[in-house]
Amino acid sequence: MARYRGPRLKKCRAVGTVLPGLTTAVSLDRPFPPGVHAQRRRGKPSDYKIRLVEKQKLRWHYGVLEKQFVRYVKEASRRKGPSGQILVQILESRLDNVVWRLGIAPTIPAARQMVVHGHILVDGQRVDRPSFQTKVGNTIGIREKSRTKPFFQEAVEASITRPKPDYLEMDPAKAEGKVVAQPLAEHLPLPVNLQAIVEFYSQKL
């Protein structure tokens, strides 16, 4: 599956905000779009561009391809309840995101690599699919063989100081965390207009 491997801050500059799942940068040194004439481009953005930027924020933050993102939007629209809220639940419940939100990995791409390489356990079973949907009550831990490696020991120590959403609990002593509640829109680590994303796809689905 194709993944973006280019400059990450370029993506952040394109949407005008830091994407915490994509980079560890705290702020943008150049808070304007990339390109020679980017600073000259003034003017009111169209409604389409506003919706597109909001969609790209969420998609790039979670590292999800367009085809997969559309599938998530369709799933959210089928379920009962606000589509935007349900979309956040689906994205926040991805295993790679949960590993990142627990503080075990510095970014979502790093968490994805941990999962794909088989270092992560869900309820004691190895899961190597980053898109795996976690549920309330699931325990996410590091494989026992992997815990002895210095890299993972440092990762667990770093998780102590990293902020975590209140739908997750982390026990550094056991090198494992637990999903204790459903994620909500308020748990998003970046400002996103969910209604604009729903409107972007409303005529396409």
Residue pairs with C-beta under 8 A, 6 or more apart in sequence:
1 65
2 65
3 63
3 65
3 109
4 11
4 60
4 63
8 19
8 22
8 23
9 23
9 25
9 28
10 34
11 19
11 22
11 60
12 18
12 19
12 22
12 23
12 25
12 28
13 28
13 30
13 31
13 32
13 33
13 34
14 33
14 34
14 56
15 53
15 56
15 57
15 60
16 31
16 32
16 33
16 53
17 28
17 57
17 190
17 191
18 25
18 26
18 27
18 28
18 190
19 57
19 60
19 61
19 190
20 61
20 189
20 190
21 61
21 62
21 63
21 97
21 100
21 107
21 108
21 189
22 60
22 61
22 63
22 107
22 108
22 109
23 107
24 106
24 107
32 38
32 39
33 41
45 53
48 200
50 193
50 196
51 196
51 197
51 199
51 200
52 200
54 192
54 193
54 194
54 196
54 197
54 200
55 69
55 196
55 197
55 200
55 201
57 190
57 192
58 69
58 87
58 91
58 192
58 197
59 65
59 66
59 69
61 108
61 189
61 190
62 91
62 94
62 97
62 108
63 96
63 108
63 109
63 112
64 72
64 91
68 131
70 201
70 204
70 205
72 87
72 90
72 91
73 83
73 87
73 197
73 198
73 201
73 205
74 205
75 86
75 90
76 83
76 84
76 86
76 87
76 90
77 83
77 198
77 205
79 86
82 194
83 198
84 185
84 194
84 195
84 197
84 198
85 184
85 185
85 194
87 194
87 197
87 198
88 183
88 184
88 185
88 187
88 188
88 194
89 182
89 183
89 184
90 133
91 97
92 98
92 101
92 165
92 167
92 183
92 187
92 188
93 133
93 134
93 135
93 179
93 183
94 130
94 131
94 132
94 133
94 134
95 115
95 120
95 122
95 127
95 129
95 130
95 131
95 132
95 133
95 134
95 140
96 108
96 111
96 112
96 115
96 130
96 131
97 108
97 111
98 134
98 140
98 168
98 177
98 179
99 105
99 111
99 114
99 115
99 120
99 140
100 106
100 107
100 108
100 110
100 111
101 164
101 165
101 168
102 140
102 159
102 164
102 168
102 170
102 177
103 158
103 159
103 160
103 161
103 162
103 163
103 164
103 170
104 111
104 114
104 142
104 155
104 156
104 159
104 177
105 111
105 114
105 155
106 158
111 130
112 130
114 120
115 127
115 128
115 129
115 130
115 132
116 128
116 130
117 128
118 126
118 128
118 143
119 142
119 143
119 146
119 152
120 126
120 127
120 128
120 140
120 141
120 142
120 143
121 127
121 139
121 140
121 141
121 142
121 143
121 176
122 132
122 134
122 138
122 139
122 140
123 138
123 139
124 139
124 141
126 143
134 140
134 179
135 179
136 179
136 180
136 181
136 182
137 178
137 179
138 178
138 179
139 176
139 177
139 178
140 176
140 177
140 178
140 179
141 174
141 175
141 176
141 177
142 152
142 156
142 175
142 176
146 152
147 153
147 156
147 175
152 175
156 172
156 175
157 172
159 170
159 172
160 172
164 170
165 183
165 187
165 189
166 181
166 187
167 179
167 180
167 181
167 182
167 183
167 184
167 187
168 177
168 178
168 179
168 180
169 177
169 178
169 180
170 176
170 177
171 177
171 178
185 194
